[in-house]
Amino acid sequence: MSMSRRLSKWEPRKPVPAEERQLTSAMIASLAAEGLPTVSAPFGHALAELAETQENIVGLTADLAKYTDLHVFAQKHPERFYQMGMAEQLMFSAAAGMAKEGFVPFATTYAVFASRRAYDFICMAIAEDNLPVKIVCGLPGLTTGYGPSHQATEDVAIFRGMPNMTIVDPCDALDTAQAVPAIAAHDGPVYMRLLRGKVPSVLQDYDYKFELGKAKVLTEGNDVLIISSGFMTMRALEVATTLKADNIGVSVLHAPTIKPLDTETILRECAKSGRLVVVAENHTEIGGLGEAVAMTLMKNQVFPEMKHVALPDEFLDAGALPVLHDQYGISVSAMLTKIKMWLNK
Amino acid sequence: MNPSSETPISLARRAWNIRYKSVQMGAVQGQGYVGQALGISDVLAVSYFHSLCYRANEPEWEGRDRFLLSIGHYAIALYAALLEADILPEYELETYGTDNSRLPMSGMASYTPGMEITGGSLGHGLGIAVGMALGLKAKKSDSFVYNLMSDGELGEGSTWEAAMSGAHHKLDNLICIVDFNDQQADGKSTETLSSEPLDQKWDAFGWYTQRIDGNDLDAVIEAFDNARNHEKPVPRVIICNTKMCKGIPFLEEREITHFVRVEADEWDKALQVLEEGKPA
């Protein structure tokens, strides 16, 4: 069964009326729901601030400073900013070289270009030598409607296979800002998925602090445990609030560090009996958080009923993000429908 | 500056010693990229005993010139140079390629003192060198970065990304050495994916370009000196035309392949031929 709505390219389409027209969500898509507070460029500001006290931080980009919020750092610290041009293989090699000279490079591009195009260079020059290069990438998973060229739906799967690589998928502006000093302090390579531009901020309402390698329980509930990373945690919290009104208790366990996974917390939470476990991720169902959690549970012989909210193993359509998130089942409403179905309610 | 400058040993003898050690290591395993090692020995002799600034007992000394071996399979040649330079102890030669050795067949940074990067996957060295040269400039260091690469690596797009970048950032502390032996895995480089006219390409990319006979010691010395002393704020490249298996005529004459086949009884013969041509 394919979820693709792609029609034959030989079939002419009639234009839809202007008032019904959905615009493609290109590079500056905002994931904020109505009414959520947002913060502008949390990564860029956090890095610029950290660089005030940490002199060995440098920033590199492959022609995408403005689109990864690195321009904020570049404006504050122009002498520590390196424009490497549209040359990702070079950028990650050069980042390795700078790390060998004692710097902590933050190198930015889009997730597709780091994971697909520069893989061998990140693997051999950075990961094999265990160098402290921080690879911070925009448009992770399905965060643009531009089409498969820019949709990094398999980035986590690609980097999970790379030894020494730590993978971080922050939820919101607060998480992103707190992750920056934490990954800078880690003595090794890190891949961080980036939400840029006006980024929603939700975690200030929870007793939460980002800790590298730690998963945190944000809300408690007795019926469902959602384990999530990235902006799917925002969605999970909304799901929890909505289902509470229906007397369904949802616990949300936010796991922003996908590798190494906080297996202790995940096992502890999954071992609590009677709860449906739902892993929710902005990533293909292959090779991401869901499979990481499943393997942890199997290896430790913890067997809850487990479901997965993730993108299908397909090249996704272009279009408007809200439409695509609904279509591929990672919107709040799609999650609500699925979870109610799984609970038989 | 250079540790050898006070020693009376001639560069010709250093190059010969590097050749001899390479063949000795090849004999230990009965295999190895000795063809490339014999071809590049003169360049390595000039690098380690004329140009490079380093401390043999402190391979990671901050003030050293960095020498990057982009071509991981040339490790046997660099080990010979590192042994000759006393960066590695003489007795480890016999461990070449054996289990638990610090001298694996392909060069890796985590295994060997003096091996700055992990080569092997080709087309990586020059980009890393660009980053190191940028880093050294940011630290106001006077050190140079040397990147030794092969003509086969000219087929990798990443090499040209790095070439553009080196000129763009005016990296006059970056010296790239291209070993042009016209040999890669499937045959002649010029017949596999030709990079000619190569000197014009580097020149057009904004590099101070020299093309020399890489087996002519005097020419290599002059080119290395020119590269260090060139006054313009541009990166430098020395294209060294070399001969595979140089110094051992019966191997030179053999139909040259990427991985030179040396029969079991020929290793001693190769060492014997070298002995006969031993310089003072």
Interface residues (C-beta under 8 A of the other chain):
Chain A: V58 R80 Y82 M84 G85 A87 Q89 L90 F92 S93 A94 A95 A96 G97 M98 A99 K100 E101 G102 F103 P105 D120 F121 M124 A125 E128 D129
Chain B: M108 A109 S110 E116 I117 T118 G120 S121 G123 H124 L126 G127 I128 A129 V130 G131 M132 A133 L134 G135 L136 A138 K139 G157 S158 E161 A162 M164 S165 H168
